[in-house]
Amino acid sequence: MRIVREGIGFGESLRWHGGRPWVADWAAGQVLALDDAGGAEVIAEVRSFPLCFDFLPDGRLLLLDSAGRLVLRREPDGTLATHADLAEFGTTPWNEIVVDAAGRAYLNNIGFDFPGGEFAPGFLVLVDTDGTARRVAGDVAFPNGMAILPGGATLILAESYAERLTAFAVHPDGTLGAAAEWAATPGDHPDGICADADGAVWYADVGTSRCVRVRAGGERCGTVEFDRAAFSCTLSRGANPQLYLVGQRWGDEQGWPSGVVAAVPAPAPGAGWP
């Protein structure tokens, strides 16, 4: 394992884009593009916790601003425009986002105030290319990371409180089919996820401080141990694939900033979306 970046306040939402890893620092309200020399370029700043992001097919950044209940779009001149208004869906926190090949964005909302709120099921919303938003799935137990498998026909959701990865068929109009278990993760509460070119999915787990590689049906075929809680992961593309993971001290006296992005060789490159 090698350390790519230290000193992150609260790292989440790892992505691979333009030949380099990107990460959101929720504590700083920043989206950072990293390089392997330890440098970081601040691409956008939005004070939101959570603050997750993905990319449109033309490369523009989409930011899920939970605090503002908005999806923001970063234009080529660096300005942030409103891509979608999410106020109609309530005030509970928004979490993750994934954008498909057509530029449609899937977002999830945990459905209850966290921490401290009484549990309620979460839901998924689709934001179409024209910015219109509609609910496409519900009754999910703390929705977290999402990935669309190669081919675009299946969306995988990390259902943290259900201890599983859940699959939805993606219909031609972007709506989703019924939920079905893709892989049980007993004892783990999957957070950020990413798919690889061999048909497996990696998930980060906060409680066990590791990333785990699983196949459909639940077979575990790889584990990377971390020295702190693991919140998100992503895979590079092309030759010599790397698994990038981000985590921080969680629930102890160490506090912030303890976030670190690290990388290890992976058996297969990333595939699908993000």
QUIRADA-V771144 format. One record per backbone hydrogen bond with DSSP energy under -1.0 kcal/mol. CO is the residue of the C=O (numbers start at 1). NH is the residue of the N-H. Records with the same first field share a line. If there is no record, write none. Layout:
CO->NH + NH
This chain:
2->263
5->261
8->259
10->26
12->24
15->22
17->20
20->17
21->34
22->15
23->32
24->12
25->29 + 30
29->46
30->25
31->43 + 44
32->23
33->41
35->38
39->35
41->33
44->31
46->48
50->66
52->64
54->62
56->59
60->56
61->74
62->54
63->65 + 72
64->52 + 66
65->70
69->86
70->65
71->83 + 84
72->63
73->81
75->78
79->75
81->73
84->71
86->89
87->90
93->110
96->108
98->106
100->103
104->100
105->127
106->98
107->125
108->95
109->123
113->117
122->140
123->109
124->136 + 137
125->107
126->134
127->105
128->131
132->128
134->126
137->124
140->122 + 142
141->161
142->160
145->158
147->156
148->273
149->152
153->170
154->149
155->168
156->147
157->166
158->144
159->164
163->185
164->159
165->182 + 183
166->157
167->180
168->155
169->177
171->174
175->171
180->167
182->217
183->165
185->188
191->145
192->204
194->202
195->271
196->199
200->196
201->214
202->194
203->212
204->191
205->210 + 230
209->226
210->205
211->224
212->203
213->221
214->201
215->218
219->215
222->213
224->211
229->248
231->192
232->246
234->244
236->270
241->266
242->236
243->264
244->234
245->262
246->231 + 232
247->260
248->229
259->8
260->247
261->4 + 5
262->245
263->2
264->243
269->197
273->148
